[in-house]
C-alpha cells in the first residue's frame, strides 16, 4: 500500500504500510527544518536514516544519526528530529503499538505554532 505524499511545514511524508500491528512512513525533512518536540501515548518508533544526517532530540539530549544508522524512540519518550544541513533528510519510520493515528501526536513545542490536533 502506498498513499499520496502529505505535505507539512517541515517537509513531507508518505505512508508505505498501514497494518493492524505497524505503520511505516518515508519522511523527508527539508534543509534547516525540524519536526515538533512531541510524544505518543500509543506507539513507539524506530527510525532508519536513508539519506542525510539527522539531529534527534530524545528526552532533551541531542543525538546525531547518520545515513544507514537507526534510533529507537520509546513509548511516551519526548522527541524530535532536526535537519541542520543544506540537503534533504530522508528516513524510514516504523511505528509499533496499538494505535497509529495522527491525533496521537502530543506536541510540546512547535516551530509552526500547531496544536496537538493540527
MDAnalysis code that builds the backbone (N, CA, C; Angstrom):
import MDAnalysis as mda
import numpy as np

u = mda.Universe.empty(354, n_residues=118, atom_resindex=np.repeat(np.arange(118), 3), trajectory=True)
u.add_TopologyAttr("name", ["N", "CA", "C"] * 118)
u.add_TopologyAttr("resid", np.arange(1, 119))
u.add_TopologyAttr("resname", ["UNK", "UNK", "UNK", "UNK", "UNK", "UNK", "UNK", "UNK", "UNK", "UNK", "UNK", "UNK", "UNK", "UNK", "UNK", "UNK", "UNK", "UNK", "UNK", "UNK", "UNK", "UNK", "UNK", "UNK", "UNK", "UNK", "UNK", "UNK", "UNK", "UNK", "UNK", "UNK", "UNK", "UNK", "UNK", "UNK", "UNK", "UNK", "UNK", "UNK", "UNK", "UNK", "UNK", "UNK", "UNK", "UNK", "UNK", "UNK", "UNK", "UNK", "UNK", "UNK", "UNK", "UNK", "UNK", "UNK", "UNK", "UNK", "UNK", "UNK", "UNK", "UNK", "UNK", "UNK", "UNK", "UNK", "UNK", "UNK", "UNK", "UNK", "UNK", "UNK", "UNK", "UNK", "UNK", "UNK", "UNK", "UNK", "UNK", "UNK", "UNK", "UNK", "UNK", "UNK", "UNK", "UNK", "UNK", "UNK", "UNK", "UNK", "UNK", "UNK", "UNK", "UNK", "UNK", "UNK", "UNK", "UNK", "UNK", "UNK", "UNK", "UNK", "UNK", "UNK", "UNK", "UNK", "UNK", "UNK", "UNK", "UNK", "UNK", "UNK", "UNK", "UNK", "UNK", "UNK", "UNK", "UNK"])
u.atoms.positions = np.array([
    [0.839, -1.175, 0.000],
    [0.000, 0.000, 0.000],
    [0.883, 1.238, 0.000],
    [0.599, 2.147, -0.863],
    [1.315, 3.409, -0.904],
    [0.294, 4.523, -1.046],
    [0.393, 5.538, -0.220],
    [-0.561, 6.626, -0.261],
    [0.094, 7.872, -0.840],
    [-0.719, 8.884, -1.008],
    [-0.236, 10.155, -1.531],
    [0.782, 10.766, -0.568],
    [1.617, 11.610, -1.108],
    [2.587, 12.334, -0.288],
    [1.851, 13.448, 0.446],
    [2.027, 13.492, 1.767],
    [1.388, 14.514, 2.603],
    [2.404, 15.601, 2.908],
    [2.014, 16.845, 2.680],
    [2.905, 17.976, 2.933],
    [2.708, 18.504, 4.337],
    [3.809, 18.885, 4.947],
    [3.841, 19.514, 6.256],
    [4.755, 20.738, 6.151],
    [4.719, 21.652, 7.132],
    [5.581, 22.849, 7.031],
    [7.064, 22.511, 6.984],
    [7.466, 21.376, 7.560],
    [8.877, 20.981, 7.645],
    [9.323, 20.083, 6.493],
    [8.376, 19.566, 5.675],
    [8.725, 18.639, 4.592],
    [7.529, 17.815, 4.188],
    [7.747, 16.487, 3.992],
    [6.674, 15.607, 3.538],
    [6.786, 14.236, 4.197],
    [5.669, 13.481, 4.119],
    [5.731, 12.064, 4.470],
    [4.784, 11.288, 3.580],
    [5.100, 10.013, 3.432],
    [4.267, 9.092, 2.656],
    [4.148, 7.794, 3.430],
    [2.917, 7.321, 3.615],
    [2.690, 6.045, 4.294],
    [2.972, 4.923, 3.298],
    [3.892, 4.035, 3.658],
    [4.259, 2.902, 2.806],
    [3.516, 1.637, 3.198],
    [3.150, 1.521, 4.485],
    [2.432, 0.355, 5.002],
    [1.584, 0.807, 6.175],
    [0.332, 0.358, 6.212],
    [-0.557, 0.664, 7.331],
    [-1.309, -0.614, 7.673],
    [-0.882, -1.284, 8.731],
    [-1.494, -2.559, 9.119],
    [-1.956, -2.486, 10.569],
    [-2.544, -3.551, 11.040],
    [-3.020, -3.612, 12.424],
    [-1.871, -3.495, 13.415],
    [-0.705, -4.020, 13.069],
    [0.417, -4.091, 14.004],
    [1.470, -3.010, 13.840],
    [1.500, -2.363, 12.668],
    [2.515, -1.329, 12.468],
    [2.127, -0.388, 11.336],
    [2.795, 0.756, 11.321],
    [2.683, 1.707, 10.223],
    [4.098, 2.092, 9.830],
    [4.348, 2.186, 8.519],
    [5.673, 2.546, 8.015],
    [5.535, 3.787, 7.141],
    [6.379, 4.789, 7.412],
    [6.367, 6.036, 6.650],
    [7.760, 6.338, 6.117],
    [7.803, 6.966, 4.947],
    [9.028, 7.613, 4.476],
    [8.843, 9.100, 4.739],
    [9.786, 9.681, 5.473],
    [9.691, 11.077, 5.885],
    [10.866, 11.850, 5.298],
    [10.572, 13.007, 4.725],
    [11.595, 13.911, 4.210],
    [11.518, 15.215, 4.985],
    [12.635, 15.587, 5.606],
    [12.719, 16.846, 6.349],
    [13.547, 17.808, 5.500],
    [12.960, 18.930, 5.154],
    [13.648, 19.921, 4.330],
    [14.862, 20.497, 5.052],
    [15.815, 21.035, 4.290],
    [17.005, 21.636, 4.906],
    [16.634, 22.687, 5.951],
    [17.335, 22.629, 7.076],
    [17.202, 23.602, 8.159],
    [15.785, 23.676, 8.735],
    [15.094, 22.534, 8.761],
    [13.759, 22.436, 9.351],
    [13.762, 21.340, 10.412],
    [12.697, 21.319, 11.233],
    [12.587, 20.271, 12.246],
    [11.118, 20.008, 12.562],
    [10.868, 18.796, 13.040],
    [9.538, 18.414, 13.469],
    [9.284, 18.967, 14.862],
    [8.046, 18.880, 15.306],
    [7.717, 19.349, 16.654],
    [8.349, 18.437, 17.703],
    [8.566, 18.990, 18.892],
    [9.004, 18.203, 20.052],
    [7.733, 17.580, 20.599],
    [7.666, 16.250, 20.634],
    [6.407, 15.558, 20.841],
    [6.607, 14.222, 21.524],
    [5.476, 13.591, 21.855],
    [5.492, 12.207, 22.324],
    [4.178, 11.558, 21.936],
    [4.102, 10.233, 22.140],
    [2.919, 9.456, 21.757],
    [2.499, 8.550, 22.913],
    [1.202, 8.414, 23.105],
    [0.655, 7.532, 24.143],
    [0.568, 6.076, 23.696],
    [0.477, 5.848, 22.378],
    [0.111, 4.509, 21.900],
    [1.129, 3.842, 20.991],
    [2.269, 4.475, 20.736],
    [3.234, 3.866, 19.824],
    [4.664, 4.240, 20.162],
    [5.554, 3.304, 19.846],
    [6.983, 3.587, 19.837],
    [7.393, 3.654, 18.372],
    [8.573, 4.210, 18.113],
    [9.013, 4.376, 16.732],
    [10.464, 3.934, 16.576],
    [10.770, 3.450, 15.390],
    [12.118, 3.064, 15.001],
    [12.443, 3.839, 13.730],
    [13.503, 4.644, 13.760],
    [13.866, 5.479, 12.624],
    [15.169, 4.990, 12.020],
    [15.202, 4.839, 10.694],
    [16.412, 4.488, 9.951],
    [16.696, 5.595, 8.943],
    [17.882, 6.195, 9.042],
    [18.259, 7.269, 8.132],
    [18.622, 6.673, 6.767],
    [17.984, 7.173, 5.734],
    [18.218, 6.705, 4.363],
    [19.196, 7.629, 3.646],
    [19.019, 8.929, 3.849],
    [19.868, 9.909, 3.183],
    [19.989, 11.140, 4.070],
    [21.205, 11.565, 4.326],
    [21.421, 12.745, 5.141],
    [21.736, 12.403, 6.585],
    [21.829, 13.448, 7.393],
    [22.143, 13.331, 8.815],
    [21.082, 14.064, 9.614],
    [20.515, 13.374, 10.601],
    [19.515, 13.978, 11.462],
    [20.074, 14.228, 12.852],
    [19.580, 15.268, 13.487],
    [19.860, 15.510, 14.888],
    [18.582, 15.179, 15.641],
    [18.614, 14.094, 16.388],
    [17.453, 13.644, 17.138],
    [17.571, 14.158, 18.566],
    [16.536, 14.837, 19.014],
    [16.448, 15.233, 20.407],
    [15.545, 14.205, 21.076],
    [16.109, 13.441, 22.005],
    [15.400, 12.373, 22.702],
    [15.495, 12.641, 24.194],
    [14.352, 12.953, 24.794],
    [14.301, 13.300, 26.228],
    [15.306, 14.406, 26.561],
    [15.394, 15.417, 25.681],
    [16.242, 16.582, 25.934],
    [17.701, 16.438, 25.546],
    [18.109, 15.251, 25.085],
    [19.504, 15.005, 24.716],
    [19.621, 14.915, 23.195],
    [20.566, 15.656, 22.596],
    [20.771, 15.630, 21.143],
    [21.678, 14.477, 20.744],
    [21.246, 13.736, 19.711],
    [21.976, 12.578, 19.201],
    [22.072, 12.720, 17.684],
    [23.270, 12.652, 17.139],
    [23.458, 12.693, 15.689],
    [23.244, 11.298, 15.121],
    [22.391, 11.203, 14.105],
    [22.098, 9.920, 13.468],
    [22.387, 10.078, 11.973],
    [23.385, 9.332, 11.495],
    [23.844, 9.431, 10.109],
    [23.150, 8.414, 9.210],
    [23.380, 8.579, 7.897],
    [22.852, 7.643, 6.905],
    [23.188, 6.205, 7.306],
    [22.221, 5.308, 7.177],
    [22.305, 3.875, 7.499],
    [22.215, 3.585, 8.990],
    [22.156, 4.606, 9.836],
    [22.044, 4.386, 11.278],
    [20.579, 4.427, 11.710],
    [20.317, 3.838, 12.880],
    [18.957, 3.727, 13.394],
    [18.888, 4.275, 14.814],
    [17.666, 4.656, 15.207],
    [17.423, 5.075, 16.583],
    [16.027, 4.609, 16.983],
    [15.893, 4.241, 18.243],
    [14.611, 3.789, 18.800],
    [14.017, 4.916, 19.631],
    [12.752, 5.221, 19.389],
    [12.014, 6.219, 20.169],
    [11.014, 5.451, 21.033],
    [11.280, 5.283, 22.322],
    [10.377, 4.500, 23.181],
    [9.003, 5.158, 23.344],
    [8.041, 4.372, 23.724],
    [6.698, 4.851, 24.029],
    [6.771, 5.986, 25.050],
    [6.071, 7.071, 24.765],
    [5.958, 8.260, 25.627],
    [7.245, 9.063, 25.767],
    [8.298, 8.713, 25.034],
    [9.543, 9.491, 25.087],
    [9.376, 10.785, 24.293],
    [9.817, 11.878, 24.876],
    [9.770, 13.172, 24.195],
    [10.872, 13.185, 23.136],
    [10.497, 13.592, 21.892],
    [11.451, 13.503, 20.790],
    [11.134, 14.488, 19.671],
    [12.150, 14.719, 18.853],
    [12.013, 15.462, 17.599],
    [13.225, 15.138, 16.751],
    [13.122, 15.437, 15.465],
    [14.280, 15.319, 14.585],
    [14.450, 16.638, 13.851],
    [15.706, 17.055, 13.711],
    [16.057, 18.296, 13.030],
    [16.998, 17.978, 11.882],
    [16.849, 18.728, 10.808],
    [17.792, 18.658, 9.694],
    [18.569, 19.965, 9.704],
    [19.780, 19.926, 10.219],
    [20.608, 21.127, 10.342],
    [21.528, 21.311, 9.145],
    [21.249, 20.586, 8.049],
    [22.099, 20.647, 6.862],
    [21.385, 21.379, 5.726],
    [22.077, 21.529, 4.614],
    [21.508, 22.172, 3.425],
    [20.955, 21.169, 2.416],
    [20.891, 19.899, 2.801],
    [20.357, 18.846, 1.941],
    [19.155, 18.194, 2.620],
    [18.212, 17.659, 1.836],
    [17.064, 16.976, 2.444],
    [17.513, 15.778, 3.289],
    [16.793, 15.534, 4.375],
    [16.992, 14.364, 5.228],
    [15.834, 13.414, 4.957],
    [16.154, 12.162, 4.630],
    [15.120, 11.159, 4.372],
    [15.326, 10.005, 5.339],
    [14.232, 9.614, 6.017],
    [14.319, 8.458, 6.893],
    [13.032, 7.653, 6.841],
    [13.157, 6.395, 7.248],
    [12.016, 5.487, 7.347],
    [11.627, 5.392, 8.814],
    [10.341, 5.588, 9.073],
    [9.810, 5.487, 10.429],
    [8.906, 4.259, 10.508],
    [9.218, 3.368, 11.434],
    [8.364, 2.210, 11.697],
    [7.699, 2.446, 13.044],
    [6.377, 2.511, 13.028],
    [5.602, 2.698, 14.253],
    [5.080, 1.347, 14.709],
    [5.256, 1.047, 15.987],
    [4.748, -0.189, 16.586],
    [3.924, 0.194, 17.805],
    [2.737, -0.405, 17.934],
    [1.908, -0.090, 19.087],
    [0.472, -0.510, 18.875],
    [-0.425, 0.205, 19.541],
    [-1.840, -0.157, 19.496],
    [-2.684, 0.815, 18.697],
    [-2.117, 1.987, 18.339],
    [-2.867, 2.999, 17.593],
    [-1.870, 3.891, 16.872],
    [-2.170, 4.213, 15.590],
    [-1.206, 4.939, 14.764],
    [-1.747, 6.242, 14.188],
    [-2.856, 6.738, 14.704],
    [-3.459, 7.966, 14.187],
    [-2.597, 9.193, 14.430],
    [-2.748, 10.175, 13.534],
    [-2.008, 11.429, 13.673],
    [-2.436, 12.181, 14.936],
    [-3.612, 11.871, 15.497],
    [-4.061, 12.542, 16.709],
    [-3.384, 12.004, 17.969],
    [-2.442, 11.067, 17.818],
    [-1.627, 10.596, 18.948],
    [-0.293, 11.351, 18.995],
    [-0.249, 12.514, 18.374],
    [0.930, 13.384, 18.449],
    [0.633, 14.446, 19.501],
    [1.358, 14.381, 20.620],
    [1.204, 15.363, 21.687],
    [2.371, 16.337, 21.557],
    [2.091, 17.517, 21.006],
    [3.142, 18.495, 20.744],
    [3.455, 19.307, 22.000],
    [4.748, 19.389, 22.321],
    [5.231, 20.177, 23.448],
    [5.831, 21.500, 22.980],
    [6.385, 21.502, 21.765],
    [6.982, 22.697, 21.166],
    [6.916, 22.530, 19.660],
    [6.533, 23.604, 18.955],
    [6.370, 23.509, 17.507],
    [6.743, 24.842, 16.868],
    [7.683, 24.791, 15.923],
    [8.146, 25.996, 15.230],
    [7.052, 26.646, 14.387],
    [5.989, 25.898, 14.094],
    [4.945, 26.363, 13.181],
    [3.633, 26.648, 13.904],
    [3.688, 26.703, 15.251],
    [2.541, 27.062, 16.091],
    [1.333, 26.147, 15.891],
    [1.594, 24.852, 15.651],
    [0.494, 23.895, 15.529],
    [0.167, 23.348, 16.906],
    [-1.091, 23.021, 17.109],
    [-1.514, 22.365, 18.344],
    [-1.397, 20.865, 18.163],
    [-1.746, 20.109, 19.180],
    [-1.691, 18.638, 19.091],
    [-2.652, 18.091, 18.053],
    [-3.683, 18.848, 17.697],
    [-4.674, 18.338, 16.756],
    [-4.445, 18.790, 15.321],
    [-3.432, 19.630, 15.067],
    [-3.142, 20.085, 13.691],
    [-2.322, 19.061, 12.932],
])
